[in-house]
């Protein structure tokens, strides 16, 4: 097992010792947007898909090397209420059932997954269904599902707010 030159710096720092003693736990925090995407945040989705891919590849490599003492957990939360995507909105009738998650709830779910050696945790659990449906349905059916949930344009209000804030900031600075 080789630690690639371009691997994540934290992984490069800790993995050699973990391999040597065949013990440790690698936790990768991604996002549900690393499992399925939406419009308007292509760069974010691409980076999270990359994180998920890195985690899955590393997990497979550890299994292939028979390093069963090194556990891995992939954490994929739905929208977390940190303010990063403030303004993101799904369909108003669905929002009460799928509100932004509180950060401490996400941490508790992640810790529970780590302590029980779960290879992956999606919060809320509904994200597993969306991921599964995306993998078995034709693309156009997924589009219909996204539209029903309001997930197809959920980032548009967020993008509009950012654009407005940028324009206001430019006006203040005389740009």
N, C-alpha and C positions, 0 to 999 in steps of 0.2 A: 504494500500500500504506500503510495507516494503522496506527499502533501504538495499539490501543484503550486507552481510559482505564483500563479494569479489567484490562489485560494483566498478566502476571507482571512484577514489578518488575525482575528481571534482564533479561528480554526487552526491556522498555521502555528500560532503560539502554543496551543494546548494539546492538539492532536498527537504530536510525536510522543509525549509522555503517556497519554491515554493508551496509545498503541502498545507502548513498551510494557505497561502494567495490565493491559486489557481491562481497563476500568474507567468509567466516566459517563457523562451524560451530555450530549450536545443538544441544545435547544435552539430552534430556529423560529424566530417570530416573523411571520409573513403577513398575510391578510387574506380575507375571502376573495379579494380581487387578484390574488395570485392563482386562484382556482378557476375563476370565471371573471369576465371583464364587463365593462360598461363603456358607454360613449363619453368622450370628453376628457378622459384621464389616461390616455394611451401610454404615456411615458411612465406613469405610476404603475399601471397594470403590468407593463413589460418588465419593470424592475422587480415586481412581486412574483411574476411568473419565473423570472430568473432565480430568485431566492428559493422558490419551491423546487425548481429543477436542481439547483445546487444541493439542497437538502436531500432530495430523493436519490440523486446520484451518489452522494456521500454515504447515505444509508445502505444503498446496494453494495457499494464498495466495501463497507465494514462487514456486511453479511458474507460477501464473497471471500473476504480474508479471514472469515470465521472468528471475528473479534466480537463475540456475543456478550462480552462484559461491558461493551460500550453501547449505551442506549441512546436513542435519538427520539426527539419529540418535535413535531412541526405544529406550530400554533397559528391558526388562521381565524382571527376574529372578524366579525362583521364590523360595521361602522362603530368606532369607539369615540365617545364624546370627549375628545381632547381639544376640539376647536379647529383641528387641522382641516377638516372638510365641513366646517360650519356652513349651513345653507343647503347641504345635500338633502334632497327630499324624494321619498318614494310616494306612491299613490296614497292620498290622504286617508282612504278607508283602510289601508293596510298598515299605516304608520303606528297605530296603537298596539298592533301585534308584533311589530318589529322596530321598536324605537332604538336610537343609538345606545350602545352599551356603556355602562359606567366603567371607568378604568379599573377600579378595584375588583369589580366582578370578573373582568377579563383576567386579572392577575390570579385571582382565586381559582378560576377554571384552569388556567395554565399550570398552576402549582399542583392542583389535583391530578392533572394529566402526567406531569413529571414524576410525582411521587408514586403513581401507579403504573409507571412505564408504558403509558399509552403512546403509540407511535405518532398519533395525530389528534389534534383537538380543534374542532370547529365550534365557534360560539356565535349565536345560539345554534343548537343542533339542527335547525331548519337548513343551515348552510350545507349539510351533508346531502339533503334532498336535492337542493339546487344543483350541486356538483354532480350528483348521480344523474339527474334528469339531463343535464348538459351533455353527459357522456353517452346517453343512449338515444336521445331525440335528434331528429334532423335539425339543422341550423334554423330553418324557418319556424319550427315549433318552439325552439328556444327563444327566438325573437318574440313570438306571441306570448310566451310565459313572461319575459322581461316587460313587455308592454302591459300585461295584466297587472303586474306588481308595481309598475311605474319605475322599474329599474333601468329601463332603456334610456331615460333622460334624467335620471336622478341627480347627476352632477351639474346639469345646466344651471340651476339656481346658484350653486356654489361658484361656478365659473363666472356667472353674471356679477355676483358680489365681488369677486376678486378683480374683475375688469373695472367695476365701478370704483373700488378702493384705489386701484392703480391710477385711474383717470383723476380721481380727487387728489391723490398725492402729487401727481404731475402738475395739476393746476396750482396747488399750494406752493410748489417749488418753482413755478414759472417755466416749466419745461414744455 
